[in-house]
Amino acid sequence: MGKRLALLAVLMMVLTLICTGGSVVAGDEWLDVVYTDPEVVYTGFWRVVENPDALGGSELMGSRSLNSYVEFTFSGTGVRWIGTKSAAMGYASVYLDGELVATQVDGYSPEALNQQVIFELDGLAEGKHVLRIVPEEARGEAASMNFVAVNGFQYIPTLDKAIESARAAFDKPIGGLALGDALGAFYPQEAADRLREAIAEAEELLGSSDRAQVTAAVANLNRLADEMINSAVTVVIPDDSGRGRVGIITGGPKWIEGPLGLGLSFDGVNDLVRINDIFVSETSSIEFWLKMPEAVGSSWQTIIACRGANTDRSPGLWHQGDGNYQTLHLSTLPNWTGFNHIGPEGEGSEFDPEQWYHIALVKDGENYTLYVDAKEVITVWTGTGMTPGEYIEFGQRNIDIDELRVWDRVRTQEEIAADYLQPLTGDEPGLIGYWPFERVRIQ
């Protein structure tokens, strides 16, 4: 009885209870949550329906069945159920914290309307709440079916939750990888500073009973966090050698687990990373981890190349897929010299597409040496006077790469063996570029 009286007291303070619905009004105090969020769970008869006009681009569509419901857990003072209204929609019951608060909540509309506020509660006591939507068998007389649609939810977070969400804006995922801590490098400094100031001001209001001030602080945090995130422009891969040569990403390479943390997986279509203003000299070393693709017909495609106006091979390393070989081809200009059909054990061997290999290309004057997993595989004469390149590019082939390192000196086999299985510090002698792919930056 006490629980019911407490809930009744809460509902007496409800400012709005909408059962007829209206379009989404994205006030600054409301946060969007799509149905795929971990705080949303569902069971029973539900299916995912693609809908580009829905909140999040798709929605759950369900109807009455045994133990069928959608449940959203939130910490806040208001909540909205967002869904599509149409002629096929029926009734639903709504529960808050285990107690029935509404029945025959109608999703019917003679025409399809996306992102509608189907149900809303406001003025709730601060704290954690659970909203449950249960499809009913009944429907309105005009409805053709008794479906229920859930795009997601909106809620007014408590102040502590709004502060937590604003702090999380500094680590928004890009391409599946959480950004690092160097805030100014990811967002315009002014936008970041405004959000920091708002967080500090909001923290002073924790525990305040001034509802108007708290609501304004929540709205301000949400607005400034959105402004900061939306100000991000370009995703780049930082150079951990301190030389400032970032890797510029195009396409959409995927972040994967590599041998030394995170790596990149390229689709072989339009995924590329380009590093400008880097020159590979006659005494230099290039190292990286590589996983080869399955060979495809007579396809030859670049794995990594130092390119320029007059060259795509200063040097250039190819995946040699002709005849279904799993081998490497090296070529340099102006002499068109290098090697063909070389596997991890030399000629006659092939790379396993399921295995990672460490590749090192070392230019020592007239010769190029290939090391695989710190073992010398082949040394070939390439001559001197290599055509100068202007930038390094990799990812033309559908390959996986991790830990790219470029040196302006000859690395010995012993040096390669000493550190190829571990990350570098970034200040090793002769290191002129280091991209471990552990983080990204927005500029």
Buried (B, 14 or more C-beta within 10 A) or exposed (E): EEEEEEBEEBBEEBEEBBBEBEEBEEEBBBBBBBBEBEEBBBEBBBEEEEBEEBBBEBBBBBBBEEEBBBBBBBBBBBBBBBBBBBBBBBBBBBBBBEBEBBEEBBBBBEEBBBBBBBBBBBBBEBEEBBBBBBBBEBBBEEBEBBBBBBBBBBBBBBBBBBBBBBBEBBEBEBEEBEBBEEBEBBBBEEBBBBBBEBBEEBEEBEEEEEEEBBBBBBBBBBBBBBBBBEBBEEBBBBBBBEBEBBBBBEEEBBBBEBBBEBBBBBBBEEBBBBBEEBBBEBBBBBBBBBBBBEBBEEBEBBBBBBBBEEBBBBBBBBBBBBEEBBBBBBBBBEBEBBBBBBBBEBEEBBBEEEEBBBBBBBBBEBBBBBBBBBBBBBBBEBBEEBBBBBBBBBBBBBBBBBBBBBBBBBBEBEBBBEBBEEEBEBEBEBBBBBBBBBBBBBB
